[in-house]
Amino acid sequence: MTQNLEGLKVAILVAEGFEQVELTEPKKALESAGAQTRIVSPVKAHVQGWNHFEKGDQFPVDVPLGEADSRDFDALLLPGGVANPDQLRIIPEAVDFIREFFAADKPIASICHGPWPLIEAGVVRGRTMTSWPSLKTDLINAGAKWVDQDVVTDNGLVTSRKPDDIPAFNKKMLEEFAEGKNRRQQSAARAS
């Protein structure tokens, strides 16, 4: 089933060293469904992607993190790679930005090492999640239930383990982002 994400605004939060395919493939799926994506980064002009251990392409930053407002977005995508989430989790503005999406009950999709800043934001306790296997203990210690599956959905949070899981990740991400869009539309209709 094709999801209609027309008008949905998605922040893609990345620092240097993100796994390129974990940005490009979900971004392409989101845009094909009609969503508007914006790369948000603590880097101001261009942010560097990686293909595992090799430098990949540079991507233009649409919104510098210091100027980003979570209220301008409907959903959040957190690609992995090792260096990217490791940097994000020590940047207070990035952690606050993530926390704001959870506080507003907006859907979030995170793959590979992407859950590291979620741990720092204190939002994983009681959630069932997956990740790259090396984050298993970190997630468990932060109060999450870790499972080894290609994709896990828990109350608007979609997580996957690795690039091979991207097809399943994209499918669930589109479903959850569409459900979030529908919830907001229904809430707005009731309020008017």
C-alpha positions as CSV (number, residue, x, y, z in Angstrom):
1,M,0.0,0.0,0.0
2,T,1.4,3.4,-1.0
3,Q,1.4,6.0,1.8
4,N,0.4,9.5,1.1
5,L,2.7,11.8,3.1
6,E,1.8,14.9,1.1
7,G,2.6,18.0,3.2
8,L,4.5,16.1,5.9
9,K,7.7,17.8,6.9
10,V,10.5,15.4,8.0
11,A,13.8,16.5,9.7
12,I,16.8,14.3,9.0
13,L,19.2,15.0,11.8
14,V,22.8,14.1,11.0
15,A,26.4,15.1,11.9
16,E,29.6,14.2,10.0
17,G,30.1,10.5,9.3
18,F,26.5,9.2,8.9
19,E,26.0,6.0,6.9
20,Q,25.1,7.4,3.5
21,V,22.6,4.8,2.4
22,E,20.7,5.2,5.7
23,L,20.0,8.8,4.7
24,T,19.6,8.5,0.9
25,E,17.2,5.5,0.8
26,P,14.8,6.6,3.5
27,K,14.9,10.2,2.1
28,K,14.0,8.9,-1.3
29,A,11.1,6.7,0.1
30,L,9.8,9.7,2.0
31,E,10.0,12.1,-0.9
32,S,8.4,9.5,-3.2
33,A,5.4,9.4,-0.8
34,G,5.1,13.2,-1.0
35,A,7.0,14.2,2.2
36,Q,9.2,17.2,2.3
37,T,12.6,16.4,3.8
38,R,15.2,18.7,5.3
39,I,18.7,17.8,6.5
40,V,19.3,19.4,9.9
41,S,22.9,19.4,11.1
42,P,25.3,21.0,13.5
43,V,27.5,21.4,10.4
44,K,26.6,24.6,8.7
45,A,27.1,24.1,4.9
46,H,27.7,20.5,3.8
47,V,27.7,17.3,5.9
48,Q,29.9,14.3,5.0
49,G,28.3,10.8,4.4
50,W,30.2,7.6,4.6
51,N,29.9,4.2,2.9
52,H,31.0,2.0,5.8
53,F,34.7,2.9,6.2
54,E,35.0,5.0,3.0
55,K,34.1,8.6,2.5
56,G,30.9,9.0,0.5
57,D,29.2,12.2,-0.7
58,Q,28.7,15.5,0.9
59,F,25.1,16.7,1.3
60,P,23.9,20.3,1.7
61,V,22.5,21.2,5.1
62,D,19.0,22.7,4.7
63,V,18.7,23.9,8.3
64,P,21.6,24.4,10.7
65,L,20.8,22.8,14.0
66,G,21.1,26.1,15.8
67,E,18.2,27.5,13.7
68,A,16.1,24.3,13.7
69,D,12.7,24.3,15.5
70,S,11.1,20.9,16.1
71,R,7.7,22.6,15.8
72,D,8.4,23.1,12.1
73,F,8.5,19.4,11.5
74,D,6.1,16.5,11.7
75,A,8.5,13.6,12.0
76,L,12.2,12.8,12.6
77,L,14.7,10.5,10.8
78,L,17.9,9.5,12.5
79,P,20.4,7.7,10.2
80,G,23.2,5.7,11.8
81,G,26.8,5.2,11.1
82,V,29.2,5.2,14.1
83,A,30.6,8.8,14.1
84,N,27.3,10.6,13.4
85,P,25.2,9.5,16.4
86,D,28.2,9.5,18.6
87,Q,28.7,13.2,17.9
88,L,24.9,14.0,18.1
89,R,24.6,12.5,21.6
90,I,27.1,15.0,23.1
91,I,25.6,18.1,21.5
92,P,22.9,19.4,23.9
93,E,21.0,21.1,21.1
94,A,20.7,17.8,19.2
95,V,19.6,15.9,22.2
96,D,17.0,18.6,23.0
97,F,15.8,18.6,19.4
98,I,15.2,14.9,19.6
99,R,13.5,15.1,23.0
100,E,11.1,17.7,21.7
101,F,9.8,15.2,19.0
102,F,9.1,12.7,21.8
103,A,7.4,15.3,24.0
104,A,5.1,16.3,21.1
105,D,4.3,12.6,20.3
106,K,5.7,12.9,16.8
107,P,7.0,9.7,15.0
108,I,10.7,9.0,14.8
109,A,12.6,6.5,12.7
110,S,16.2,5.5,13.8
111,I,18.5,2.9,12.2
112,C,21.8,1.2,13.1
113,H,23.7,3.3,15.7
114,G,20.9,6.0,15.4
115,P,19.5,5.1,18.9
116,W,22.6,6.5,20.7
117,P,21.3,10.0,20.9
118,L,17.8,8.6,21.9
119,I,19.5,7.1,25.0
120,E,21.1,10.4,25.8
121,A,17.7,12.1,25.4
122,G,16.3,9.7,28.0
123,V,13.4,8.5,25.8
124,V,14.0,4.7,25.4
125,R,13.0,3.4,28.8
126,G,10.1,0.9,28.5
127,R,10.3,0.7,24.7
128,T,11.0,-2.3,22.5
129,M,13.7,-1.5,20.1
130,T,16.4,-2.9,17.8
131,S,19.7,-1.5,16.6
132,W,23.2,-2.4,15.4
133,P,24.1,-5.3,17.8
134,S,26.9,-3.3,19.6
135,L,24.2,-1.0,21.1
136,K,22.2,-3.8,22.7
137,T,23.8,-3.4,26.1
138,D,23.5,0.4,26.0
139,L,19.8,0.2,25.2
140,I,19.1,-2.4,27.8
141,N,21.0,-0.4,30.4
142,A,18.9,2.6,29.4
143,G,15.7,0.6,30.1
144,A,14.7,-0.5,26.6
145,K,13.9,-4.1,25.6
146,W,16.3,-5.0,22.8
147,V,15.2,-7.5,20.2
148,D,17.1,-8.8,17.1
149,Q,14.7,-8.1,14.3
150,D,14.9,-6.3,11.0
151,V,12.4,-3.7,12.1
152,V,10.6,-2.9,15.4
153,T,7.8,-0.4,15.9
154,D,6.9,0.8,19.4
155,N,4.3,3.6,19.7
156,G,5.6,5.8,16.8
157,L,9.2,4.8,17.1
158,V,10.7,2.7,14.3
159,T,14.1,1.1,14.7
160,S,16.2,-1.2,12.5
161,R,19.6,-2.8,12.7
162,K,21.6,-2.1,9.6
163,P,21.5,-1.1,5.9
164,D,20.3,-4.6,4.8
165,D,17.1,-3.8,6.8
166,I,16.3,-0.6,4.9
167,P,13.4,-2.1,2.8
168,A,11.6,-3.2,6.0
169,F,12.6,0.0,7.8
170,N,11.3,2.3,5.0
171,K,8.0,0.4,4.9
172,K,7.3,0.8,8.6
173,M,8.7,4.4,8.7
174,L,6.2,5.4,6.0
175,E,3.3,3.6,7.9
176,E,4.2,5.3,11.2
177,F,4.7,8.7,9.7
178,A,1.3,8.4,7.9
179,E,-0.4,7.4,11.1
180,G,1.2,10.4,12.9
181,K,0.0,12.7,10.1
182,N,-3.5,11.3,10.4
183,R,-3.5,11.7,14.2
184,R,-2.5,15.4,13.8
185,Q,-5.2,16.0,11.2
186,Q,-7.9,14.5,13.3
187,S,-6.7,16.5,16.4
188,A,-6.8,19.7,14.3
189,A,-10.3,18.9,13.0
190,R,-11.6,18.3,16.5
191,A,-10.0,21.5,17.7
192,S,-11.7,23.6,15.0
